[in-house]
Amino acid sequence: MAQLAGAETLTNIAGTGGDVVVRRNNNTENDGFLRIKNQGGDGEASGNDRIGLLKFDLSGLSESITAGGVQLELPRGESTGQAVNTFDAGDILYLYGVPDLGADENFDEASVTFASFPYLTGDGSVTTVRPETDLTGNGVNDDLVPLLDTFTFSEQSDAGDLVTFTGGSLTSFLQADTNDIATFILTVSQTQDVFKTAVFVSDTGTEGTPLPPTLLTNGDVPMEGTDFNMMDGTTIDDFFILRDNYLTGTTFSQGDANLDGIVNHLDFYLWRTDYLAAGGSLSAIQWSPVPEPATSAMLAIGGVAAMFVVRKRRQRR
């Protein structure tokens, strides 16, 4: 596999970039914050529902994209006395991509509304009745735009927390671009506390650090775990990548999970731990392409190596 190209980042401030929040009651918000809210849930009828639109100008990239990510910052939380502006454990954010050359890909912040943006569903949208095939209930029409990644909060968010979307679908979406515009839709399923209104810093925000919505590429994209192809989490396909690059690979995309510069048995045990935790079966593992001595060694020292790797992994986090 090819090495990652040079790392580059883009904010959505310059050029055709920008962001805005469209609200189900058709009040568009463009005031330094991205308020993301889903009070209506599956009913999709609350005027308080808010969805974010993010747009990036890709013309500033000089390297080809081999990995992509989108990152946002939360400026408020318990530590700032603003717990009402947080997400809770279990809340799920969704990042969709507007198809290349699709309608309103180059939306106008000054004129776009919930009613005019063609990819939304429920009351006040173009698609008032949500399609039966749309199972997410987050105000976005899954039949029209691809879901690129989700982010589930493991605990209540706080000021300064970063939310990062990555994965193979997001990377492929960016690689398919032909007009130097990448537009995303940011939404949330019904939150645990429907009265909370969580906020991110927008492109004009000044509260907190601040970090405007940022597009990450290549080496700047966080790579943890064992999803080496950055698609669908840890699967048997990631083992095949590790196996094919065993003792020769040197990068994450080749199976180097602990980023020590070599694909070896330590990476295998990291992958196996994640794979089994995700419900994978050992019977699916095909060992034959791995040199027999290496296979025997991996099986023989499994217990010790696994303990070592878990400890090392915790230390680097």
C-alpha positions in Angstrom: 0.0 0.0 0.0 1.1 3.6 -0.7 2.5 5.8 2.0 0.3 8.6 3.2 0.7 11.8 1.3 1.7 15.0 3.0 -0.6 16.2 5.8 -2.6 19.3 5.2 -5.5 20.9 7.0 -8.2 23.3 5.8 -10.5 25.5 7.8 -13.8 26.5 6.3 -13.2 30.2 6.6 -11.6 31.1 3.3 -12.7 30.9 -0.3 -16.0 29.1 -0.9 -15.9 27.6 2.6 -18.4 28.4 5.3 -21.0 27.0 7.7 -24.5 27.8 8.9 -27.3 26.2 10.9 -30.7 25.7 9.4 -33.6 25.4 11.8 -36.8 23.6 11.2 -38.8 26.8 11.8 -36.8 28.3 8.9 -34.7 30.7 11.0 -31.2 30.4 9.7 -28.4 30.9 12.3 -25.0 32.3 11.4 -23.7 33.9 14.5 -20.4 32.2 15.5 -22.0 29.0 16.8 -23.2 25.7 15.3 -26.1 24.7 17.5 -26.9 21.1 16.7 -30.2 19.9 18.2 -32.8 17.1 17.7 -35.8 17.7 20.0 -38.4 16.1 17.8 -36.8 12.7 17.3 -38.6 10.3 14.9 -41.5 12.7 14.7 -39.3 15.3 13.0 -41.8 18.1 13.8 -40.0 20.3 16.4 -39.2 23.8 15.4 -36.2 23.6 17.7 -34.4 21.0 15.5 -31.2 22.4 14.1 -28.9 20.9 11.5 -25.4 22.2 10.5 -24.1 22.7 7.0 -20.3 22.8 6.5 -18.5 23.7 3.3 -14.8 23.5 2.5 -12.8 24.9 -0.4 -10.4 22.1 -1.5 -8.5 24.2 -4.0 -5.9 24.9 -1.4 -4.8 21.2 -1.1 -1.6 20.5 -3.0 -1.4 16.7 -2.1 -3.6 13.9 -3.2 -6.0 12.7 -0.4 -5.2 9.3 1.0 -7.1 9.8 4.3 -9.7 12.4 5.3 -11.3 13.7 8.5 -13.5 16.5 9.8 -12.9 18.0 13.2 -15.0 20.4 15.4 -14.5 21.9 18.8 -17.1 22.2 21.6 -16.5 25.5 23.5 -18.9 25.0 26.4 -19.5 22.5 29.1 -19.7 21.8 32.8 -16.3 23.4 33.4 -17.6 26.7 31.9 -20.9 26.6 33.9 -22.8 25.8 30.7 -23.9 22.2 31.0 -27.0 22.9 29.1 -24.8 23.3 26.0 -23.3 19.8 26.0 -23.9 16.3 24.6 -24.5 13.4 27.0 -23.2 9.8 27.0 -24.9 7.9 24.2 -25.8 10.9 22.0 -24.9 10.2 18.4 -23.7 12.7 15.8 -24.0 12.0 12.1 -21.9 13.4 9.3 -23.3 13.2 5.7 -21.7 14.3 2.4 -23.6 16.2 -0.3 -22.8 14.5 -3.6 -20.3 16.0 -5.9 -22.0 18.6 -8.1 -25.2 18.0 -6.3 -27.9 20.6 -5.7 -26.9 23.2 -3.2 -23.4 21.7 -2.8 -22.2 25.3 -3.0 -24.9 26.7 -0.7 -25.2 30.4 0.0 -25.0 31.1 3.8 -27.2 34.2 3.4 -30.1 32.5 1.7 -30.2 28.7 2.5 -33.0 27.6 4.7 -34.4 24.4 6.2 -37.2 24.6 3.6 -34.9 25.1 0.6 -32.0 22.7 1.3 -33.1 19.6 -0.6 -31.6 16.8 1.6 -33.7 17.3 4.8 -36.9 15.5 6.0 -39.9 16.2 8.2 -42.0 19.3 8.9 -40.8 22.4 7.1 -38.6 20.5 4.6 -38.8 19.6 0.9 -39.6 16.0 2.0 -42.3 16.6 4.5 -43.0 12.9 5.0 -39.9 11.0 5.9 -39.2 8.0 3.5 -39.9 4.6 5.0 -36.3 3.6 4.0 -34.9 6.4 6.1 -34.4 4.8 9.5 -32.2 7.4 11.3 -34.8 9.9 12.3 -32.2 12.7 12.4 -33.8 15.1 9.9 -31.5 14.0 6.9 -32.8 12.0 4.0 -30.6 8.9 3.9 -31.8 8.1 0.4 -30.2 11.2 -1.1 -26.9 11.7 0.8 -24.4 9.1 2.0 -23.6 8.7 5.7 -19.9 9.1 6.0 -19.3 8.6 9.8 -20.9 8.8 13.2 -19.6 9.9 16.6 -21.0 8.5 19.8 -20.2 10.3 23.1 -18.9 8.0 25.8 -19.5 10.6 28.5 -20.8 14.1 28.8 -18.9 16.5 26.6 -17.0 19.5 28.0 -15.4 22.7 26.8 -12.4 22.1 24.6 -13.5 18.6 23.6 -12.9 17.7 19.9 -15.2 15.7 17.8 -13.5 14.0 14.8 -15.1 12.1 12.0 -12.9 9.8 9.9 -13.1 6.6 7.9 -13.0 5.0 4.5 -16.3 6.4 3.4 -15.3 10.0 4.2 -11.9 9.5 2.5 -13.6 8.1 -0.7 -16.1 11.0 -0.6 -13.2 13.5 -0.7 -11.3 11.6 -3.4 -14.4 11.6 -5.7 -14.5 15.4 -5.7 -14.2 17.2 -9.1 -15.0 20.8 -8.3 -12.9 21.6 -5.2 -16.0 21.9 -3.0 -16.7 19.5 -0.2 -20.0 20.0 1.7 -21.1 18.1 4.8 -24.3 17.9 6.8 -23.9 17.6 10.6 -26.9 16.3 12.6 -27.7 14.4 15.7 -30.3 11.7 16.7 -32.7 12.7 19.5 -30.5 13.6 22.4 -30.8 12.0 25.9 -31.9 15.4 27.2 -34.1 16.9 24.6 -33.9 20.4 26.2 -30.2 20.7 25.8 -28.8 22.7 22.9 -25.2 21.7 22.2 -23.0 24.1 20.3 -19.8 24.0 18.3 -17.5 26.9 17.3 -18.3 28.0 13.8 -16.1 29.7 11.2 -16.7 33.1 12.8 -16.8 32.0 16.4 -14.6 33.7 19.1 -15.6 31.8 22.2 -13.1 29.3 23.6 -9.9 28.5 21.7 -11.5 28.7 19.1 -11.1 26.0 16.4 -13.4 26.4 13.4 -14.6 23.3 11.6 -11.5 21.8 10.1 -10.8 19.4 7.3 -7.9 17.0 8.1 -6.0 15.1 5.4 -3.5 12.3 5.3 -1.1 12.2 8.2 -3.1 14.7 10.2 -6.1 12.2 10.4 -6.0 10.5 13.8 -5.4 6.8 13.4 -6.0 4.5 16.4 -7.3 1.0 16.7 -7.0 -1.6 14.0 -9.3 -0.4 11.3 -6.4 -0.3 8.8 -8.6 0.3 5.7 -10.6 2.9 7.7 -13.9 1.2 6.7 -16.6 -0.4 8.8 -14.5 -0.7 12.0 -12.2 -3.6 12.7 -13.1 -6.6 10.5 -11.4 -9.7 9.0 -10.4 -7.5 6.0 -8.0 -5.6 8.3 -6.4 -8.9 9.3 -5.8 -9.6 5.6 -4.0 -6.3 5.4 -1.9 -7.1 8.4 -1.2 -10.6 7.2 -0.1 -9.5 3.7 2.3 -6.9 5.2 3.6 -9.0 8.1 7.2 -8.1 8.9 7.4 -5.9 5.8 4.8 -3.1 6.4 5.8 0.1 8.2 2.6 2.2 8.2 -0.8 2.2 9.8 -2.5 1.5 6.5 -0.3 -1.6 6.2 -1.2 -2.9 9.7 1.1 -1.1 12.1 -1.5 -0.6 14.8 0.9 0.6 17.6 2.8 2.9 15.1 6.3 1.5 16.0 7.3 1.2 12.4 6.9 -2.5 11.8 4.0 -4.8 11.3 4.5 -7.8 13.6 2.9 -10.0 16.3 2.2 -7.0 18.6 -0.1 -5.5 15.9 -1.7 -8.9 15.4 -2.7 -9.1 19.0 -4.1 -5.6 19.0 -6.2 -6.5 15.9 -7.3 -9.8 17.5 -8.5 -8.0 20.7 -10.5 -5.5 18.7 -11.9 -8.1 16.3 -13.1 -10.4 19.0 -14.6 -7.5 21.0 -16.6 -6.6 17.8 -18.0 -10.2 17.6 -15.5 -11.6 15.1 -14.8 -15.3 14.9 -11.3 -16.8 15.1 -12.4 -19.5 12.6 -12.4 -16.8 9.9 -8.7 -16.2 10.2 -6.7 -17.7 7.4 -3.1 -18.2 8.4 -1.6 -19.8 5.3 0.1 -16.7 3.7 1.9 -16.0 7.0 5.2 -17.9 7.3 4.6 -20.9 9.5 7.3 -20.1 12.1 5.8 -16.6 12.6 2.3 -18.1 13.0 3.5 -20.6 15.6 5.3 -17.8 17.4 2.2 -15.7 17.5 0.1 -18.5 18.9 2.8 -19.6 21.4 3.4 -16.2 23.1 -0.1 -15.0 22.9 -0.8 -14.4 26.5 2.4 -12.5 27.3 2.3 -10.4 24.1 -1.3 -9.5 24.6 -0.6 -8.2 28.1 2.3 -6.2 26.9 0.5 -4.6 24.0 -2.6 -3.6 26.1 -0.3 -2.0 28.6 1.7 -0.2 25.9 -1.5 1.0 24.2 -2.9 2.5 27.4 0.3 4.3 28.0 0.3 6.0 24.6 -3.2 7.3 25.1 
